[in-house]
C-alpha cells in the first residue's frame, strides 16, 4: 500500500513471536509494491526462523537471555555479565545457535584457555568452569524454548578443575604458611585457634557478629540483614529472613539466598548473653549520641554503624581480615567461619540433617560435600575407636611354634570339656569383658573469660571490658 504524501509503499502483517503469541508488524519506506511484498515475505520467513536455532546468533541470544532473567539475584547477574560481554560474545557471538556443537565449544574453550586473563596471568580452571556455567545456563533456556534439541555446553571438559574443599589449619600447614606464605583457598581454624580469635576480639564492637558466624554458621549477608524484630532472646531463637549483600559497589537487600535459607536458628545461653550485652551497648551508644545532639537512626538492625544505620557487608569482610592479622592467626575468609561452625557441630555429634537445617541448605548433598571438614580430634577418635579392642575381640598376636595345626581364631571361644584337669574355675562377681573408656571430649569453644559478667561461665572479676570503636 502506498504511503500518502510520500510516494512509498509499506506493509503490515501478524506473525507469532518467540513465545508463540501473535505480534503485529508494520514496515514502510519501500519504493514499489514489489519491494514491499518481498520485504513482507522476508519478514514472515525471519519470524519463523526466529523460532528455531537458525534465526538466533549467539550474541543476540546471550543478551536476550540476560535481559529476560529478571528473577536472578543482582550478584549473580554481576558475575554473568563479564562472562557474556568480555569472553563469550567476542569468541562465539557470530555463530548461530544451530551451529553450536561439542567440538566447536571444546576448540573455543581451548583457545580461551591459552589467552591471559585481565591480570596478565594464565586462565585458571576455576574461571573457565565459571565461564562454562554461564554458557550452559544461557543454552538451557534455548533448550526449554525449543530452539535447540540439547545443550552442547555439557560436552565441555575443564582440565584441572576441582571444587575446593575446606582444609583444617593443622600445625604442619601453619608452619608451611609461616615459611612460604602459601595457604589453602578454603581453610578452617581448629577449635583452639577459634578460641584464640574470640578471646582476642572480645572487646570489638562486632564481637557478637563474629560469634554467630563462627558458632551458629550464619552467612555474612544474613548477619548484616538481621533485625532485632527477628531475634527472641527470651526463647533463645533467631529467625533468618533477610539477606543484605553487595553487587559491586551497590548494596542489595532481599530474601535469603535460597528458600531453605529462611529458617529458625536456636541460640545457646552464651549466644543469648552475648546478644543481650551487644544490645545494651548499642542502646548506650544511642543515648550518648542523643545527649550530644548528634543524629541516630533507629534502623532496627542488630549490627549498625556509629549513626545507627546497618553496616556495609564489605566493611565486615575488611574488619575481619584486619582482626585476623592482628591476632597472628593463619588466614581464613569470613565465609570460612561458616565451614568451621559446621565442622564443630559435626564433631559435637550433630548429624547431616541437623547441619543442613542449621546452615539453610536446600540439599543435604551440599552439606555433606562442602561443609563437614572433619577436624583432627574427630579423626583421632575414629582411628582410636577402630584400633581399640572391643567386646569379643582380643588383640592380634604372632603365632607360636608350639603345637601343630592352625592357630584358632581369636574371636572363636575355646570349647570347654568335662574331663579337663584341675579344679573348676571360681565364679567371679566382676564382668569378664570391660567396657573401653569413653572418648576424651573434644576441645570446646568456650565463652572468653574476659567477657562481660552477663555471660554464663565468666570468671573475670576485673572491670567490665571496654569495647573499642570500630564502626565504619
KAMO-V374489 format. One record per backbone hydrogen bond with DSSP energy under -0.5 kcal/mol. NH is the residue of the N-H (numbers start at 1). CO is the residue of the C=O. E is the energy in kcal/mol with one decimal. If there is no record, write none. Layout:
{{NH & CO & E} {NH & CO & E}}
//
This chain:
{{3 & 8 & -5.0} {6 & 3 & -1.5} {7 & 3 & -1.3} {9 & 30 & -3.7} {10 & 1 & -2.3} {11 & 27 & -2.7} {13 & 25 & -2.4} {15 & 23 & -2.4} {17 & 21 & -2.8} {20 & 17 & -1.7} {23 & 15 & -2.2} {25 & 13 & -3.3} {27 & 11 & -2.4} {30 & 9 & -2.9} {36 & 32 & -1.9} {37 & 33 & -2.5} {38 & 34 & -2.4} {39 & 35 & -2.3} {40 & 36 & -2.1} {41 & 37 & -2.4} {42 & 38 & -2.5} {43 & 39 & -2.4} {44 & 40 & -2.3} {45 & 41 & -2.2} {46 & 42 & -2.5} {47 & 43 & -2.3} {48 & 44 & -1.9} {49 & 45 & -2.3} {50 & 46 & -2.2} {51 & 48 & -0.9} {52 & 49 & -2.3} {53 & 147 & -1.0} {55 & 49 & -1.3} {55 & 52 & -1.1} {56 & 53 & -0.9} {58 & 95 & -3.1} {59 & 93 & -2.0} {61 & 57 & -2.4} {62 & 58 & -2.8} {63 & 59 & -1.7} {64 & 60 & -2.1} {65 & 61 & -2.6} {66 & 62 & -2.2} {67 & 63 & -2.4} {68 & 64 & -1.7} {69 & 65 & -0.7} {69 & 66 & -0.6} {70 & 68 & -1.7} {77 & 73 & -2.1} {78 & 74 & -2.3} {79 & 75 & -1.3} {80 & 76 & -2.0} {81 & 77 & -2.4} {82 & 78 & -0.8} {83 & 79 & -0.8} {84 & 80 & -2.0} {85 & 81 & -2.9} {86 & 82 & -2.3} {87 & 82 & -0.6} {87 & 83 & -0.9} {88 & 83 & -2.8} {89 & 84 & -2.4} {91 & 87 & -1.8} {92 & 88 & -2.9} {93 & 89 & -2.0} {95 & 92 & -1.5} {97 & 53 & -0.8} {97 & 56 & -2.6} {98 & 53 & -1.2} {99 & 96 & -1.4} {100 & 96 & -0.6} {100 & 97 & -1.1} {105 & 101 & -2.2} {106 & 102 & -2.5} {107 & 103 & -2.1} {108 & 104 & -2.2} {109 & 105 & -2.6} {110 & 106 & -1.9} {111 & 107 & -1.8} {112 & 108 & -2.4} {113 & 109 & -2.4} {114 & 110 & -0.9} {114 & 111 & -0.6} {115 & 112 & -1.7} {117 & 121 & -3.4} {120 & 117 & -1.9} {123 & 113 & -0.6} {123 & 115 & -0.7} {128 & 124 & -2.0} {129 & 125 & -2.1} {130 & 126 & -2.1} {131 & 127 & -2.1} {132 & 128 & -2.2} {133 & 129 & -2.2} {134 & 130 & -2.1} {135 & 131 & -2.3} {136 & 132 & -2.7} {137 & 133 & -2.1} {138 & 134 & -2.0} {139 & 135 & -2.3} {140 & 136 & -1.7} {141 & 137 & -1.1} {142 & 138 & -1.0} {143 & 139 & -1.9} {144 & 140 & -2.3} {145 & 141 & -2.2} {146 & 143 & -1.2} {147 & 142 & -2.3} {148 & 142 & -1.0} {152 & 150 & -0.8} {154 & 151 & -1.4} {155 & 152 & -1.6} {156 & 153 & -1.3} {159 & 157 & -0.7} {161 & 158 & -1.0} {166 & 370 & -0.6} {167 & 186 & -1.9} {169 & 188 & -2.5} {170 & 168 & -2.0} {174 & 170 & -2.3} {175 & 171 & -2.2} {176 & 172 & -2.1} {177 & 173 & -2.5} {178 & 174 & -2.2} {179 & 175 & -1.6} {180 & 176 & -2.9} {181 & 176 & -0.5} {181 & 177 & -2.0} {188 & 167 & -2.3} {194 & 190 & -2.6} {195 & 191 & -2.3} {196 & 192 & -2.0} {197 & 193 & -2.0} {198 & 194 & -2.5} {199 & 195 & -2.3} {200 & 196 & -1.6} {201 & 197 & -1.8} {202 & 199 & -0.7} {204 & 201 & -1.8} {205 & 468 & -0.8} {207 & 204 & -1.7} {210 & 206 & -2.1} {211 & 207 & -2.5} {212 & 208 & -2.3} {213 & 209 & -2.0} {214 & 210 & -2.3} {215 & 211 & -2.3} {216 & 212 & -1.7} {218 & 212 & -1.1} {223 & 219 & -2.0} {224 & 220 & -2.5} {225 & 221 & -1.6} {226 & 223 & -1.0} {228 & 300 & -2.5} {230 & 227 & -1.5} {231 & 228 & -1.7} {232 & 237 & -3.1} {233 & 231 & -0.7} {236 & 232 & -0.9} {237 & 232 & -2.5} {238 & 265 & -1.9} {239 & 230 & -3.0} {240 & 238 & -0.6} {240 & 263 & -3.1} {241 & 239 & -0.7} {243 & 254 & -2.6} {244 & 221 & -2.3} {245 & 243 & -0.6} {245 & 252 & -3.0} {247 & 250 & -3.1} {249 & 247 & -0.5} {250 & 247 & -1.5} {252 & 245 & -3.2} {254 & 243 & -2.5} {261 & 258 & -0.9} {262 & 259 & -1.1} {263 & 240 & -0.8} {263 & 261 & -1.0} {265 & 238 & -3.6} {266 & 264 & -0.5} {267 & 236 & -2.5} {272 & 268 & -2.2} {273 & 269 & -2.1} {274 & 270 & -2.3} {275 & 271 & -2.3} {276 & 272 & -2.3} {277 & 273 & -2.1} {278 & 274 & -2.2} {279 & 275 & -2.4} {280 & 276 & -2.4} {281 & 277 & -2.2} {282 & 278 & -1.9} {283 & 279 & -2.3} {284 & 280 & -2.1} {285 & 281 & -2.2} {286 & 282 & -1.9} {287 & 283 & -2.4} {288 & 284 & -2.2} {289 & 285 & -1.8} {290 & 286 & -2.3} {291 & 287 & -2.5} {292 & 288 & -1.6} {293 & 290 & -1.2} {294 & 289 & -2.9} {297 & 307 & -3.2} {298 & 296 & -0.6} {299 & 297 & -2.1} {299 & 308 & -0.7} {302 & 226 & -2.5} {304 & 302 & -0.7} {305 & 309 & -3.0} {308 & 305 & -1.3} {311 & 303 & -1.5} {315 & 312 & -1.0} {316 & 312 & -1.4} {317 & 313 & -1.6} {318 & 314 & -2.4} {319 & 315 & -3.0} {320 & 316 & -2.1} {321 & 317 & -1.9} {322 & 318 & -2.0} {323 & 319 & -2.4} {324 & 320 & -2.3} {325 & 321 & -1.9} {326 & 322 & -2.3} {327 & 323 & -1.8} {328 & 324 & -0.5} {328 & 325 & -1.0} {329 & 324 & -1.6} {337 & 333 & -0.6} {337 & 334 & -1.2} {338 & 335 & -1.2} {339 & 335 & -0.9} {340 & 336 & -2.3} {341 & 337 & -2.2} {342 & 338 & -1.8} {343 & 339 & -2.2} {344 & 340 & -2.8} {345 & 341 & -2.2} {346 & 342 & -2.4} {347 & 343 & -2.4} {348 & 344 & -1.8} {349 & 346 & -1.1} {350 & 345 & -2.5} {355 & 351 & -2.1} {356 & 352 & -2.6} {357 & 353 & -2.1} {358 & 354 & -2.3} {359 & 355 & -2.6} {360 & 356 & -1.4} {361 & 356 & -1.8} {367 & 363 & -1.0} {368 & 364 & -2.3} {369 & 365 & -2.6} {370 & 366 & -2.0} {371 & 366 & -0.7} {371 & 367 & -1.0} {374 & 372 & -0.6} {378 & 375 & -0.7} {379 & 375 & -1.7} {380 & 376 & -2.5} {381 & 377 & -2.2} {382 & 378 & -2.2} {383 & 379 & -2.5} {384 & 380 & -2.9} {385 & 381 & -2.6} {386 & 382 & -1.8} {387 & 383 & -2.1} {388 & 384 & -1.9} {393 & 390 & -2.1} {412 & 409 & -1.2} {413 & 411 & -0.7} {420 & 417 & -0.9} {434 & 432 & -0.6} {444 & 442 & -0.5} {446 & 444 & -0.9} {451 & 448 & -1.7} {455 & 452 & -2.3} {458 & 455 & -1.6} {460 & 449 & -0.8} {467 & 465 & -0.6} {468 & 203 & -1.6} {470 & 468 & -0.5}}
//
